[in-house]
Amino acid sequence: MEWQPDEQGLQQVLQLLKDSQSPDTATQRTLQKLEQLNQFPDFNNYLIFVLTSLKSEDEPTRSLSGLILKNNVKAHYQNFPPNVADFIKRECLNNIGDPSPLIRATIGILITTIASKGELQTWPELLPQLCNLLNSEDYNTCEGSFGALQKICEDSSELLDSDALNRPLNIMIPKFLQFFKHCSPKIRSHAIACVNQFIIGRAQALMDNIDTFIEYMLQRTQDPDENVALEACEFWLTLAEQPICKEALSGHLVQLIPILVNGMKYSEIDIILLKGDVEEDETIPDSEQDIKPRFHKSRTVTLQHEGGEGEEGEDIDEDEDDDDDTLSDWNLRKCSAAALDVLANVFREELLPHLLPLLKGLLFHPDWVIKESGILVLGAIAEGCMQGMVPYLPELIPHLIQCLCDKKALVRSIACWTLSRYAHWVVSQPPDAHLKPLMTELLKRILDGNKRVQEAACSAFATLEEEACTELVPYLSFILDTLVFAFGKYQHKNLLILYDAIGTLADSVGHHLNQPEYIQKLMPPLIAKWNELKDEDKDLFPLLECLSSVATALQSGFLPYCEPVYQRCVTLVQKTLAQAMMYSQQPDQYEAPDKDFMIVALDLLSGLAEGLGGHVDTLVARSNIMTLLFQCMQDTMPEVRQSSFALLGDLTKACFPHVKPCIAEFMPILGTNLNPEFISVCNNATWAIGEICMQMGVEMQPYIAMVLNQLVEIINRPNTPKTLLENTGI
């Protein structure tokens, strides 16, 4: 006899479901009542009944019933009586084609939850039936089954390719592939998403069908529906990161490369969203939501090697090279460009025969949209194909520099980005050949009338600064005039990027910046901004980072400005510590502080100590910085400790007499932070201990036991990063 609900019981369950949706009833109590009903063995039958059979009810109530059932399955499935479990499974499969997309999705989630309870083995009819339902003439049934299969593939991909289930993938994959040609974009998209789950594990069933699969994928990457094309394009991105990529794709590059290149054009909708026809917008203020949050990168202390800044590729975070940030929605253009970038890194020069014939046509095309996409292609392959591109660069770079003056803002901005990707080569040539013309044009673009171009030019110039370093010294006066002029011109968002360009300039030319003429140009606008900003303003972060680089570079040249800057940093640390204290004692009364204020301030103090050396003595003497430092070194947040140990080391070098009285209190804290789990904290603590040892000499003896064992452990660990090894050795 099929189970039937009792009318009164059904009304009771419906009432509770309704109550728990209403904002005014005490939802907690209703949910507790629903939880208590679990002691009735057939309560879950009522829930599945409301979800699948009670078509007269509204969808939110039916869906909620299914979600509560899903939670019950998660928590109590092993206690369901067998007849209840069977009833639920049967109802799910019979109703997977419900006309409502919301109900279909809810049933799909429920099926997956049951399957993930180890039930794939004990529900042998599930996969064959779902695969069978894909053939249904009824769209809803096909779509509902695919939705459920996609969730199962995401949750249980390893199990599906195992002997425990007799490898159902051998049947499923060829089946999914047939649907790559389906007339509905939604179903093509499900089919691709299902198959994509098996690329990473290199499922044998997929490998056996790999050529058919790649054929299908090439077609789908050109799908007229952008969502399907994007799902398919992500496949090339995933495949490129797999060891099998080269072998699987070699024969298909001739078809794939033109498809990816074609996907890199702006769509009409992109151009509208990017206001591609608006050329001059520099006077329009930025809206606050356009400004992405920035994250401060705390100071990590490294040995200054002959090659300038830190060791390459180690612990230094990669800037995401993003050509069109503000459309940070992932789209086909970005995905195609990313795929080409990764493939260029896999195939290197072997990619060029497929690309160069295309590039010629693109880069000189009369239609700006096509020309723009060609410049993006050139930038995307820069890293992987650099060696192979070198013979063409003497001709290409001047053409790109010319594109910096294009009448279309989107062409000017992409040219900035692509040129920055070749900055390394530009700097390796005699300066008059390309560096000088590139720098001259980029500086003009920094003062462009279009905000997107200003942003791209400023970022590209920062990259050029890092590559060129002291090659820039002869042009400093000219560079500073431009950057200072931009101060008066920029809206909010680009000002933040301008600070970065100035800070990078200071890092790149170092003490060459310490000339009265340069200080005269640079410092007044920086200090004016500094006085304008309130202590609570997050715009202080990039400004403090910038000043930290400037103070380190100017050394004694920064002396006239150091007092107010020093005082304010101490105040920021003090305020943040006080707020953290109040918050920990009365979390309901006070907000948690934003500790970035403290981190950035500590880093700027380090910059001052490093730049001013002994001159910092009087400032330290008149402040309570040592007391504050003692608290910061014990903060719960690793980045705060990391920056406080950097400052401790810098103060040890600059004015040891002020540090010495605190050593007995500081050493035990340093010892407990020699934990390589927090690599940057450990690195800076190690460096500070080294600096203290050099000052203390024989007086270091009583503290050795606190640190020696940890240091020995670190130096013997496998895979310790080079900087940490050097600091430990010292």
Number of C-alpha atoms within 10 A of each C-alpha: 3 4 12 9 14 9 8 9 12 15 12 11 19 19 13 16 21 16 17 20 14 10 8 8 12 11 15 10 13 18 16 10 13 16 12 11 14 14 8 8 12 16 20 24 20 21 25 27 22 23 28 23 15 12 14 8 12 9 16 15 18 25 22 20 24 24 19 19 22 23 13 15 19 15 10 10 16 11 10 16 11 10 12 17 17 13 16 23 18 12 17 20 20 12 19 29 23 19 15 14 16 15 23 26 21 26 30 23 19 25 23 23 20 19 20 14 14 12 14 20 13 10 13 11 11 19 20 12 12 20 18 13 20 22 14 14 9 12 15 19 23 20 25 30 29 27 27 24 25 22 20 23 21 17 16 16 20 13 19 22 20 13 9 11 13 11 16 17 24 17 12 19 20 17 16 23 21 14 19 23 16 13 9 14 18 15 23 27 22 24 26 25 24 22 23 20 19 22 17 13 12 15 21 15 18 22 15 13 14 15 15 14 20 17 13 18 22 19 16 23 26 18 17 10 15 16 17 25 26 23 23 27 26 20 21 25 19 15 21 23 16 14 12 13 16 16 8 16 19 12 11 13 19 14 13 21 20 13 17 24 22 17 23 24 22 21 15 11 9 14 13 12 11 16 13 15 11 12 17 13 14 18 12 9 11 16 10 9 7 10 13 10 8 11 9 14 15 19 24 20 25 17 14 10 9 7 8 12 13 17 16 8 8 11 14 11 8 8 6 7 12 13 20 17 13 13 13 10 9 9 20 25 23 21 23 27 24 21 24 25 22 21 26 22 19 19 18 18 16 14 22 18 11 15 18 14 10 15 19 12 13 21 23 15 14 10 10 17 19 21 21 25 24 25 23 24 25 24 22 25 26 23 16 20 22 19 11 15 18 14 10 10 16 15 10 16 20 14 14 23 21 15 22 25 18 15 11 18 24 26 24 27 27 26 32 31 27 23 28 25 22 21 23 16 18 23 19 12 12 10 15 9 13 19 20 16 14 26 18 14 17 27 21 15 25 27 22 23 17 21 25 24 27 29 25 28 32 29 22 23 28 21 21 28 24 19 19 21 18 17 15 21 16 10 13 17 14 11 18 18 14 16 21 18 15 20 17 10 16 23 17 15 18 23 21 20 20 27 22 21 24 26 23 23 30 25 24 26 20 20 18 16 23 19 11 10 10 16 16 10 16 17 15 13 15 18 15 10 13 19 12 10 13 10 16 10 10 15 18 19 22 21 24 24 24 24 26 26 24 30 31 24 27 23 21 18 20 20 15 8 13 18 13 12 19 19 16 15 23 20 17 20 22 20 16 19 19 12 17 20 15 16 16 12 11 11 12 9 9 14 13 15 17 13 18 19 23 26 28 27 27 32 26 29 30 26 26 32 29 22 26 22 18 15 17 21 17 11 14 19 13 9 14 12 21 17 11 15 22 16 14 23 22 17 16 9 12 17 20 23 27 29 31 32 30 27 26 28 25 24 28 22 19 22 19 19 13 16 18 14 11 13 14 11 10 18 19 14 16 23 22 14 25 23 19 17 9 13 19 23 27 26 27 30 32 31 27 25 22 17 19 22 17 13 15 14 9 9 9 14 10 9 15 12 11 15 19 12 12 18 18 12 12 19 16 10 11 7 9 14 15 13 21 24 18 16 23 20 14 13
